[in-house]
């Protein structure tokens, strides 16, 4: 039975699931009726963060153009440009034991591709969620439904996996940003531009 989280809640992942080594982090969303003439392309990006909350290099930024990071321990499924259909729109497979020791936190984000230029924002998106599955049997362990709390934002940090006393935990973050992926990337220590 999956644990359902609310914004701000934290839950233990590995302690309560002994033997868990690989997880799939699935992210999904639906676009409300929208007739702006442009595609509505949401993207999942993953930031592998050191103790200081920043990436050590560009290689710690995993997204559709750099689908593998953390010495192969984090693998992105690739870009889904429409969000159509049921189930996860994009997913990330993580080998928890393979994550380099220098990575203390893995942040999962969803951004709207060219959201500002296309006049798109998360007020036009519904049913956003992140869930964590056991990669071996596809059992859903944790789920966080983001709700409809966003209107003008073009980027969201949906949640974070982080190390705590030798175990992995998950935090339901749910914080919105204006400025899209560039704003997020800058906050996480990447040079943008």
C-alpha positions as CSV (number, residue, x, y, z in Angstrom):
1,X,0.0,0.0,0.0
2,X,1.5,3.3,-1.1
3,X,2.1,6.1,1.3
4,X,0.3,9.2,0.1
5,X,2.1,12.4,1.1
6,X,1.0,16.0,1.4
7,X,3.2,19.0,0.7
8,X,6.1,19.3,3.2
9,X,5.8,15.7,4.4
10,X,8.9,13.5,4.6
11,X,8.9,9.7,4.6
12,X,11.5,7.0,5.0
13,X,12.1,5.1,1.8
14,X,14.8,2.4,2.4
15,X,14.4,1.8,6.1
16,X,10.8,0.6,5.7
17,X,11.6,-1.3,2.6
18,X,14.7,-3.5,3.4
19,X,16.5,-4.8,0.4
20,X,15.2,-1.9,-1.8
21,X,18.0,-1.0,-4.2
22,X,16.4,0.3,-7.4
23,X,13.4,2.7,-7.7
24,X,11.5,4.2,-10.5
25,X,10.4,7.7,-10.0
26,X,7.4,8.3,-12.2
27,X,6.0,11.8,-12.9
28,X,2.7,12.5,-14.6
29,X,0.4,15.4,-15.5
30,X,-2.5,16.4,-17.7
31,X,-2.9,19.7,-19.6
32,X,-6.2,21.5,-19.2
33,X,-8.1,22.6,-22.3
34,X,-5.7,25.0,-23.9
35,X,-5.8,26.7,-27.2
36,X,-2.7,28.9,-27.4
37,X,-1.6,27.4,-30.7
38,X,1.6,25.9,-29.3
39,X,2.4,22.5,-27.9
40,X,2.4,22.2,-24.2
41,X,5.6,20.3,-23.5
42,X,6.4,19.6,-19.9
43,X,9.8,18.2,-19.0
44,X,11.2,16.3,-16.0
45,X,14.7,17.2,-14.9
46,X,16.8,15.8,-12.1
47,X,19.5,17.6,-10.1
48,X,22.1,15.6,-8.3
49,X,23.0,17.8,-5.4
50,X,26.0,17.9,-3.1
51,X,25.9,18.7,0.6
52,X,25.7,22.5,-0.2
53,X,22.5,22.0,-2.3
54,X,24.3,22.6,-5.6
55,X,25.4,20.4,-8.5
56,X,29.1,19.7,-8.7
57,X,29.1,20.0,-12.6
58,X,26.8,20.0,-15.6
59,X,26.9,16.2,-15.5
60,X,24.8,16.3,-12.3
61,X,21.9,17.7,-14.3
62,X,19.9,14.8,-15.8
63,X,17.2,15.6,-18.5
64,X,16.1,14.7,-22.0
65,X,19.5,15.8,-23.5
66,X,21.6,14.2,-20.8
67,X,19.7,11.1,-19.8
68,X,22.3,9.5,-17.5
69,X,24.1,10.8,-14.4
70,X,25.7,9.8,-11.1
71,X,28.0,7.3,-12.8
72,X,25.1,5.6,-14.4
73,X,23.0,5.4,-11.2
74,X,20.3,7.8,-12.5
75,X,18.7,7.2,-15.9
76,X,15.9,9.4,-17.4
77,X,13.3,7.8,-19.7
78,X,13.5,10.6,-22.3
79,X,11.2,13.3,-23.4
80,X,7.4,12.9,-23.7
81,X,6.2,16.0,-25.5
82,X,2.4,15.8,-25.0
83,X,1.5,14.2,-21.6
84,X,-1.3,12.3,-23.4
85,X,-2.6,9.1,-22.0
86,X,-2.8,7.5,-18.6
87,X,0.2,6.6,-16.4
88,X,3.6,8.2,-15.9
89,X,4.5,10.7,-18.6
90,X,8.3,10.6,-17.8
91,X,10.2,8.4,-15.4
92,X,13.7,8.2,-13.8
93,X,15.3,4.9,-12.7
94,X,17.6,5.2,-9.7
95,X,20.1,2.6,-8.4
96,X,20.2,3.9,-4.8
97,X,23.4,1.9,-4.0
98,X,25.1,3.3,-7.1
99,X,24.5,7.0,-6.4
100,X,28.0,8.6,-5.7
101,X,28.6,9.4,-2.0
102,X,29.1,13.0,-2.9
103,X,25.4,13.2,-3.9
104,X,23.4,13.9,-0.8
105,X,20.1,14.9,-2.5
106,X,18.3,14.2,-5.8
107,X,15.8,16.9,-6.7
108,X,12.9,16.1,-9.2
109,X,11.5,19.0,-11.1
110,X,8.9,19.6,-13.8
111,X,9.2,22.6,-16.1
112,X,7.2,23.9,-19.0
113,X,9.4,24.1,-22.1
114,X,9.4,27.7,-23.3
115,X,6.6,28.4,-20.9
116,X,7.2,32.1,-20.6
117,X,7.5,32.6,-24.4
118,X,4.4,30.5,-25.1
119,X,2.4,32.2,-22.2
120,X,1.9,28.8,-20.5
121,X,2.0,28.1,-16.8
122,X,1.1,25.5,-14.2
123,X,-2.4,27.0,-13.8
124,X,-3.1,25.2,-17.1
125,X,-1.9,21.8,-15.7
126,X,-3.8,19.4,-13.6
127,X,-3.4,16.0,-12.0
128,X,0.4,16.4,-11.5
129,X,2.0,13.8,-9.3
130,X,5.2,12.1,-8.5
131,X,5.4,8.5,-7.3
132,X,8.1,6.1,-6.3
133,X,8.0,2.4,-7.3
134,X,10.1,-0.6,-6.4
135,X,11.8,-1.3,-9.7
136,X,11.8,-5.1,-9.1
137,X,8.0,-5.5,-8.9
138,X,6.5,-2.1,-9.9
139,X,4.9,-1.8,-6.4
140,X,4.0,1.8,-5.7
141,X,5.7,2.8,-2.4
142,X,5.1,6.6,-2.2
143,X,2.8,9.0,-4.0
144,X,2.5,12.7,-3.9
145,X,-0.3,14.5,-5.8
146,X,0.6,18.1,-6.2
147,X,-2.9,19.5,-6.3
148,X,-3.8,22.7,-8.1
149,X,-1.8,25.2,-6.0
150,X,0.0,26.8,-8.9
151,X,-1.0,29.5,-11.3
152,X,1.8,31.7,-12.7
153,X,4.7,29.3,-12.1
154,X,6.6,27.7,-15.0
155,X,8.8,25.3,-13.0
156,X,8.1,23.1,-10.0
157,X,10.4,21.2,-7.6
158,X,8.1,18.3,-6.9
159,X,10.2,16.3,-4.5
160,X,13.6,15.2,-3.3
161,X,15.2,11.9,-2.4
162,X,17.9,12.6,0.2
163,X,20.3,10.7,2.5
164,X,19.7,10.6,6.2
165,X,21.7,8.5,8.6
166,X,22.7,6.0,5.9
167,X,19.1,5.6,4.6
168,X,17.2,7.3,1.8
169,X,14.1,9.4,2.5
170,X,11.7,11.3,0.3
171,X,10.4,14.8,0.8
172,X,7.3,16.1,-0.9
173,X,8.5,19.6,-1.8
174,X,5.9,21.1,-4.1
175,X,7.5,24.5,-4.6
176,X,6.9,26.6,-7.6
177,X,9.2,28.9,-9.5
178,X,8.8,31.6,-12.1
179,X,11.5,31.8,-14.8
180,X,11.2,28.1,-15.9
181,X,14.2,25.8,-16.1
182,X,16.7,28.6,-16.2
183,X,15.7,29.8,-12.7
184,X,15.8,26.3,-11.3
185,X,19.2,25.6,-12.9
186,X,20.7,28.8,-11.5
187,X,19.4,28.0,-8.0
188,X,21.0,24.6,-8.2
189,X,24.4,26.0,-9.2
190,X,24.5,25.7,-13.0
191,X,25.8,28.4,-15.2
192,X,23.0,29.3,-17.6
193,X,23.3,31.3,-20.8
